[in-house]
Amino acid sequence: MVHQACIACGEKYDADEIVYLCKRCGDLLEVKYDYDVIKAKLEKSDWQTMTLSVWRYKDFMPIRDPSKIVSLNEGGTGLYSCQRLVNLLGVGQLYVKNEGENPTGSFKDRGMTLGITKAVELNMKTVICASTGNTSASLAAYAARAGLQCIVLIPSGKIAYGKLAQAMVYGAKVVQIRGSFDQALKMVLDLSEKHREVYLLNSINPYRLEGQKSLAYEICDQLNREAPDRVVLPVGNAGNISALWKGFTEFHKLGLIDKLPKMTGIQAEGAAPIARAIKNGSNEITPIKQPETIATAIRIGAPVSWKKALRAIRESKGTAETVTDEEILEAQKMLARSEGLFVEPASASSIAGLKKLFESGKIDKDEVIVCVATGHGLKDPDIAIKTSEKPFEVDAEMESIEKLLGLSKPIPATVVSR
Ligand code: AN7
């Protein structure tokens, strides 16, 4: 039977109980399955012939009625082999999973298609989240798709414009909090516990992570049913690294892959409580009061899923690293210019972290690595414009353009070779 359980004390909760933290000990919950039941379902299922998408994996998901799924065609994103980047970095083998291809431009859509489907199953009419941007954009879209009211709390003045535009145009009630993301998250949690008619869809809600685990399944399927040696991804609130690890371990338990990847989390230097705990060998994190980074998506000082993330990193024998804003911006350009993949700064931190870990000898040359590019570059156009060369401006005359391009001496047509 599908149910929810506390990750610390094991207390069980019904799959349909609306509960965000364990009532006994206050820790996080996770969704639990009987894997023999899933195995039996898979034997009768046509999932392996379906196109790659979140819902190819519906037999692995905690939903009752597939006809009620709220979808915008999420998942099925490209896994790009990046040879030019390999040459630049010197690493063995590298793929980038481009989550910017999702309907609202980030991996959050994987969690929201499931989270909103669950909200509809539970007959909820209003959904809420706190967000550094992408969660709010995604929730607003899926709420609109399902006809639900949506409220989003964002730290005022500190989210990327593309994301704000999305939340606004999808019709969410957008509330800017004069404070940090961490304060906004505390507020939506308290609010949804007090007002039970408001359903919380931050990643503290374990159903969100069930959707996001599909990212791990897809990576394995795209690598012909094999896990990579290592997965490198940005860590903010730490839901995604927890979700991916759950996905990989489930595929492993079900006998679909025979090894597990090393989970490698990257944080921005000014917002790195998890990376610090890993480096210090600590079992706790020390929250950061005023997190700072240009990668606003991961400007988070008190990651809610820290305990799940530390477990994922340690159980998988992975690691964590911090990167500076400068390194993030350099990686963003490098990925765009070497592979044609334009990702937002938070996403580029995975490339920056990979570079750093490889250069310091912490990643081996023979590893097959997947970097998760979590969100599209157009989410934050201001940064890209600020850090790139300015466009040239000339008069609308052939001569001016030729001069600018250094094309002043025409080559006779006959000697132009192809
Ligand atoms: C592009 O939107 O937390 O470690 O509120 O937007 O699962 O939090 C965004 C997070 C990485 C970190 N990359 O993922 C939010 C929010 C991008 C992101 C992360 C986020 P988690």
Residues whose N, C-alpha, C, O or C-beta is under 5 A from the ligand:
A	BS01	AN7	A130 S131 T132 G133 N134 T135 S136 P234 V235 G236 N237 A238 G239 N240 I241 A297 A346 S347 T374 G375
